[in-house]
């Protein structure tokens, strides 16, 4: 079964260097030469789809190489719920977002979901690896039921809705595309292995998506997240449409198809730049003035800015134990 969101491996390799099936960042100087597990998972899935298309006879071998390399860079964590297997992001240095200075999380629900999708297809193509994956998979799935405070990717909101955060930090942004990638990964794993826990977590995520999907719709464009409420750029708008079409194919729920068609119609409108926050907090020297600027635009963001300041002074660290 092809991965529902198509990617071109050649385009991925225009942005990243590939070594032994893994994608290495060559964009950010702080990260140059370091492996990027999210892009590596995209690379593996794109090669799998290309192998099914039959355009390149080498694609299946490259897919196998990518999956084996992904497994080699995974890390185990010991939590209260047991061991979990995770893929750590490349760095904990600050990045720039609409708010400015921001710490990336050590793990990502989106990356966990993409890796589950890749491993599910790997088990289908190479049955001899199923026994090994049957022992690894539950540890990956367990990260989705482990709260962020304990080292996982789960956030449960006030409505008891399960969110699998793309950035597992103290600021729960509820980023739409990362959440849906996580859901697809859980569903793929359930389809491949019949894992009841993955099915349960997938169903809880569906309840969350059904309840909150309309909050991303402004009536003229689509939000990237529900906390900072940044408007997504046109590329992400198209991605959201493809992800909702994938959810319709998985669930058969026509509401996802209707929303996808409505959001697809937005692309014919002008990109609403005037609703975007600028990116002012680029350095520590400008941080104070930038925070004042942001508060003058959106006073409601004060708690988030205070949390960002705390994250800068005391970043979250989860001790890793073998």
Secondary structure, DSSP 8 states (H G I E B T S, - for coil): ---SS---HHHHHHHEEEETTEEEE-SSGGGTT-B-HHHHHHHHHHHHHHHHHTS-TTHHHHHHHHHHHHHHT-EEEEETTEEEEE---S--SEEEETTEEEE--SS-HHHHHHHHHHHHHHHHH-GGGHHHHHHHHHHHHHTTSSBGGGTSSEEE-TT--EEE-SS-SSS----HHHHHHHHHHHHHHHHHH--HHHHHHHHHHHHHHHHHGGGGB-SSSBBS-SSS--B--HHHHHHHHHHHHHHHHHH--HHHHHHHHHHHHHTTS---GGGS------SSTTHHHHHHHHHHH-GGGHHHHHHHHHHHHS--------
